[in-house]
Amino acid sequence: MTRGGELVSIRPNVPGDIEILKCLGRYTVLTAQDIAALTRRSYGAVIARLSLLKRVPHKMIAVHRTQLDSPRLYQSCAQAFHLTPRGVSKLNEIGFEPLLRDSSSHFLHTLTESQVMASFEIGARERLVPFSEILQSPCTPNGVKESGDHSLPVAFAHRGKQCDYRLTPDGRPFAIEYLNGHYRFFVLEVDLRTEQLKWSDKDRQTIERKLIAYRNVLESGVYRTHLGFPNLTVLFTTTTMARLESMRELLASTGGPHLDRFAFSVFPTITGDTPQPDDRGWAFNRQWLQCGGKTLDIGAE
């Protein structure tokens, strides 16, 4: 059916369309392939609905402005979609509170972070415990429940410099439920090779500083006192195997305990030379690499 030359749906509030909006409400920026995997629908069917949802009179989603402003990004890469204010309002109307996109954040980092987080849901499905559910747990401290703040206070000295700040992981913490009734809790860091590896005298973030900060989190047990987690595993993704090996070697060089609480994996961006994996549940299904030649199978207890 057309109206004023525009294709429109003759079925308001199509359940499949609502599911698409919910996907973008959970992960803020995603490609059609991510959404197809999340909703378990065919790529062609999702493309057709996305085309409708971004048009007048709906306009509930939009292609990210960074891609619209860059012909190269728009034409050569998968389009990345996010909710418009109308899409946000629609979800609020049905009682679904979406994550709000930070329009000032870096496009490629936000998209890659969303894709990795969505991959855990695609792979784990009902075994995934998102942060929204963690907030409802009686084990979660009231201050975190009220604020939703998942940052972690860290304080450590390194190379003669005292560091005292709040460490905010990428994405939001989550857990995986296992058949024996146990839960494993995770935080994620997404590296796009924009930060130096080694410590800098300048007041800037480096991978080394992040690794040491997370070591402080694990050694102090602040994840227990601040978030109520009984355990914590720190995951890092980066864009190439060479970078991953450098990060893994850097962690090993710091020595001490808790090396087995870190794991690393490669996930290319949509602009990279290496294609993204066809298995969109890779983050859950793939073995992650650890120090000492060890691996972590997140799906197995």
C-alpha positions as CSV (number, residue, x, y, z in Angstrom):
1,M,0.0,0.0,0.0
2,T,1.2,3.5,-0.8
3,R,0.2,6.9,0.5
4,G,1.5,10.0,-1.1
5,G,4.0,8.0,-3.1
6,E,5.5,6.4,0.1
7,L,5.2,2.8,1.0
8,V,3.4,2.3,4.3
9,S,2.3,-0.6,6.4
10,I,-1.3,-1.5,6.5
11,R,-0.7,-3.1,9.9
12,P,0.0,-0.7,12.8
13,N,2.4,-1.8,15.6
14,V,3.6,-4.9,13.6
15,P,5.2,-7.1,16.3
16,G,8.3,-7.7,14.2
17,D,8.8,-4.0,13.9
18,I,8.5,-3.5,17.6
19,E,11.2,-6.2,18.1
20,I,13.5,-4.3,15.7
21,L,12.9,-1.1,17.8
22,K,13.6,-3.1,21.0
23,C,16.9,-4.3,19.6
24,L,18.0,-0.7,19.0
25,G,16.7,0.2,22.4
26,R,19.0,-2.4,24.0
27,Y,22.1,-1.7,21.9
28,T,21.6,1.8,20.4
29,V,23.5,1.3,17.1
30,L,23.4,-1.9,15.0
31,T,23.5,-3.1,11.4
32,A,20.8,-5.1,9.6
33,Q,22.8,-8.3,10.0
34,D,23.0,-7.8,13.7
35,I,19.2,-7.1,13.9
36,A,18.4,-10.2,11.8
37,A,20.4,-12.4,14.1
38,L,18.9,-10.9,17.2
39,T,15.3,-11.3,15.9
40,R,16.0,-14.6,14.2
41,R,14.5,-13.3,11.0
42,S,15.9,-13.4,7.5
43,Y,18.2,-10.6,6.4
44,G,15.9,-9.8,3.5
45,A,12.9,-9.5,5.7
46,V,14.7,-7.2,8.2
47,I,16.0,-5.0,5.4
48,A,12.5,-4.6,4.1
49,R,11.2,-3.5,7.5
50,L,14.1,-1.2,8.2
51,S,13.5,0.5,4.9
52,L,9.9,1.1,6.0
53,L,10.7,2.2,9.5
54,K,13.2,4.9,8.4
55,R,10.7,6.4,5.9
56,V,7.9,8.9,6.3
57,P,5.4,8.6,8.0
58,H,7.2,6.3,10.5
59,K,10.7,7.7,10.8
60,M,11.3,5.6,13.9
61,I,14.9,4.8,13.0
62,A,17.7,6.5,11.0
63,V,21.0,5.7,9.5
64,H,23.8,7.2,11.7
65,R,24.7,10.8,10.7
66,T,28.4,9.9,10.4
67,Q,27.6,7.6,7.5
68,L,25.2,10.0,5.9
69,D,27.9,12.7,6.0
70,S,30.5,10.3,4.5
71,P,29.8,8.9,1.0
72,R,32.6,6.4,1.5
73,L,31.2,5.1,4.7
74,Y,27.6,5.1,3.4
75,Q,28.4,3.3,0.2
76,S,31.1,0.8,1.2
77,C,30.0,-0.3,4.7
78,A,27.0,-1.9,6.2
79,Q,24.5,0.8,7.3
80,A,24.2,1.4,11.0
81,F,20.8,2.3,12.4
82,H,19.7,3.9,15.6
83,L,16.4,5.1,17.1
84,T,15.0,8.5,16.4
85,P,13.1,10.4,19.0
86,R,9.9,9.0,17.6
87,G,11.3,5.5,18.0
88,V,12.3,6.2,21.6
89,S,8.8,7.6,22.3
90,K,7.2,4.5,20.7
91,L,9.1,2.2,23.0
92,N,8.4,4.3,26.1
93,E,4.7,4.2,25.1
94,I,4.7,0.4,25.3
95,G,6.6,0.4,28.6
96,F,10.1,-0.5,27.2
97,E,12.8,1.9,28.5
98,P,15.5,2.1,25.8
99,L,19.1,3.0,26.4
100,L,19.6,6.5,25.1
101,R,22.3,7.0,22.5
102,D,25.1,9.5,23.2
103,S,25.2,11.6,20.0
104,S,28.6,12.9,20.9
105,S,30.3,9.5,21.2
106,H,32.5,8.1,18.5
107,F,30.5,6.4,15.8
108,L,32.7,3.4,15.1
109,H,33.4,2.7,18.8
110,T,29.7,2.9,19.7
111,L,28.7,0.6,16.9
112,T,31.4,-1.9,17.6
113,E,30.6,-1.9,21.3
114,S,26.9,-2.5,20.5
115,Q,27.7,-5.3,18.1
116,V,29.9,-7.1,20.6
117,M,27.3,-6.8,23.4
118,A,24.5,-7.9,21.0
119,S,26.6,-10.9,20.0
120,F,26.5,-12.2,23.6
121,E,22.7,-12.1,23.5
122,I,22.6,-13.8,20.0
123,G,24.8,-16.6,21.3
124,A,23.6,-17.0,24.8
125,R,19.9,-16.2,24.3
126,E,17.9,-16.9,27.5
127,R,21.2,-17.6,29.4
128,L,22.2,-14.0,29.2
129,V,21.4,-11.8,32.2
130,P,21.5,-8.2,31.1
131,F,22.4,-5.3,33.5
132,S,18.7,-4.3,33.6
133,E,17.9,-7.7,35.3
134,I,21.0,-7.5,37.5
135,L,19.6,-4.2,38.8
136,Q,16.5,-6.0,40.1
137,S,18.6,-8.6,42.0
138,P,18.5,-8.4,45.8
139,C,22.3,-8.8,45.7
140,T,22.7,-5.5,43.9
141,P,23.4,-2.6,46.3
142,N,20.7,0.0,46.5
143,G,22.9,2.9,45.4
144,V,23.6,1.1,42.1
145,K,19.9,0.2,41.7
146,E,18.9,3.8,42.1
147,S,21.6,5.3,39.9
148,G,22.3,2.6,37.4
149,D,25.9,3.6,37.6
150,H,28.2,0.7,36.8
151,S,31.5,2.5,37.1
152,L,34.1,1.1,39.6
153,P,36.3,3.1,41.9
154,V,40.0,2.4,41.5
155,A,43.0,3.6,43.4
156,F,46.6,2.5,42.6
157,A,50.1,3.7,42.2
158,H,52.2,2.9,39.2
159,R,55.5,4.3,38.0
160,G,55.5,6.9,40.7
161,K,52.0,8.2,39.9
162,Q,49.0,7.9,42.1
163,C,45.8,7.1,40.2
164,D,42.4,7.5,41.8
165,Y,39.3,7.6,39.6
166,R,36.1,5.8,38.5
167,L,36.6,3.2,35.8
168,T,33.7,2.8,33.4
169,P,33.6,-0.3,31.2
170,D,32.3,-0.2,27.7
171,G,28.7,-1.4,27.4
172,R,27.1,-2.5,30.7
173,P,28.0,-5.4,32.9
174,F,26.2,-8.7,32.2
175,A,26.2,-12.3,33.4
176,I,25.8,-15.7,31.9
177,E,23.7,-18.4,33.6
178,Y,25.0,-22.0,33.6
179,L,23.1,-25.3,33.9
180,N,24.4,-25.9,37.4
181,G,22.8,-22.7,38.6
182,H,26.1,-20.7,38.8
183,Y,26.6,-17.3,37.2
184,R,29.6,-15.7,35.7
185,F,29.8,-11.9,35.5
186,F,31.6,-9.9,32.9
187,V,32.7,-6.4,31.9
188,L,33.8,-5.4,28.4
189,E,36.4,-3.1,26.9
190,V,36.4,-2.5,23.1
191,D,39.8,-1.4,21.7
192,L,39.9,0.2,18.2
193,R,43.7,0.9,18.4
194,T,43.1,4.6,19.2
195,E,44.9,4.3,22.6
196,Q,48.6,3.8,23.2
197,L,49.6,0.4,24.6
198,K,52.2,1.5,27.1
199,W,52.1,3.9,30.0
200,S,52.5,7.6,29.1
201,D,53.7,10.3,31.4
202,K,50.9,12.4,29.9
203,D,47.5,12.4,31.6
204,R,45.9,10.1,29.0
205,Q,44.4,6.7,28.9
206,T,46.5,3.7,27.7
207,I,45.8,0.0,27.5
208,E,48.4,-0.6,30.2
209,R,46.6,1.8,32.5
210,K,43.3,0.0,31.8
211,L,44.8,-3.4,32.5
212,I,46.3,-2.2,35.8
213,A,43.1,-0.5,36.8
214,Y,41.2,-3.8,36.2
215,R,43.8,-5.7,38.2
216,N,43.1,-3.2,41.0
217,V,39.4,-4.0,40.7
218,L,40.0,-7.7,41.0
219,E,42.6,-7.5,43.8
220,S,40.5,-5.1,45.9
221,G,37.2,-7.0,45.3
222,V,35.4,-3.7,44.6
223,Y,33.2,-5.5,42.1
224,R,31.7,-7.4,45.1
225,T,31.2,-4.4,47.4
226,H,30.1,-1.9,44.7
227,L,28.1,-4.1,42.2
228,G,27.3,-7.1,44.3
229,F,29.0,-9.5,41.9
230,P,30.4,-12.8,43.4
231,N,33.0,-13.0,40.6
232,L,34.2,-10.9,37.6
233,T,35.9,-11.6,34.2
234,V,37.3,-8.8,32.1
235,L,36.9,-9.1,28.4
236,F,38.9,-7.1,25.8
237,T,38.2,-7.0,22.0
238,T,40.5,-5.5,19.5
239,T,40.7,-5.3,15.7
240,T,43.7,-7.5,14.8
241,M,45.5,-10.5,16.1
242,A,48.8,-8.6,16.3
243,R,47.2,-6.0,18.6
244,L,45.6,-8.8,20.7
245,E,49.0,-10.5,21.2
246,S,50.6,-7.2,22.2
247,M,47.8,-6.6,24.8
248,R,48.1,-10.2,26.1
249,E,51.9,-9.9,26.4
250,L,51.5,-6.5,28.2
251,L,49.1,-8.1,30.7
252,A,51.5,-11.0,31.3
253,S,54.4,-8.6,31.9
254,T,52.6,-7.0,34.8
255,G,52.8,-10.3,36.7
256,G,50.8,-11.2,39.8
257,P,47.5,-13.0,40.3
258,H,44.2,-12.8,38.4
259,L,45.7,-13.3,34.9
260,D,43.0,-16.0,34.3
261,R,40.3,-13.4,34.9
262,F,41.1,-11.6,31.6
263,A,40.3,-12.8,28.1
264,F,40.8,-11.4,24.6
265,S,39.3,-11.7,21.2
266,V,39.4,-10.1,17.7
267,F,36.4,-8.4,16.2
268,P,37.0,-6.2,13.2
269,T,35.0,-3.0,12.6
270,I,32.7,-2.5,9.6
271,T,35.4,-0.3,8.0
272,G,38.2,-2.9,8.4
273,D,39.9,-5.0,5.7
274,T,38.8,-8.2,7.5
275,P,35.1,-9.0,7.2
276,Q,33.1,-9.4,10.4
277,P,32.2,-13.0,11.3
278,D,29.1,-14.6,9.8
279,D,28.4,-16.1,13.2
280,R,26.8,-13.1,14.9
281,G,26.9,-15.0,18.2
282,W,30.7,-15.3,18.0
283,A,31.3,-13.6,21.4
284,F,29.5,-16.4,23.2
285,N,30.4,-19.3,20.8
286,R,34.1,-18.6,20.2
287,Q,36.9,-19.4,22.6
288,W,38.6,-16.3,24.0
289,L,42.4,-16.2,24.4
290,Q,44.1,-15.8,27.7
291,C,47.7,-15.5,29.0
292,G,49.9,-18.5,29.1
293,G,48.3,-20.1,26.1
294,K,45.0,-20.7,27.9
295,T,41.5,-20.2,26.5
296,L,38.1,-19.3,28.0
297,D,35.0,-20.9,26.7
298,I,32.3,-18.5,28.0
299,G,29.5,-21.0,27.2
300,A,30.9,-23.7,29.4
301,E,31.0,-23.6,33.2
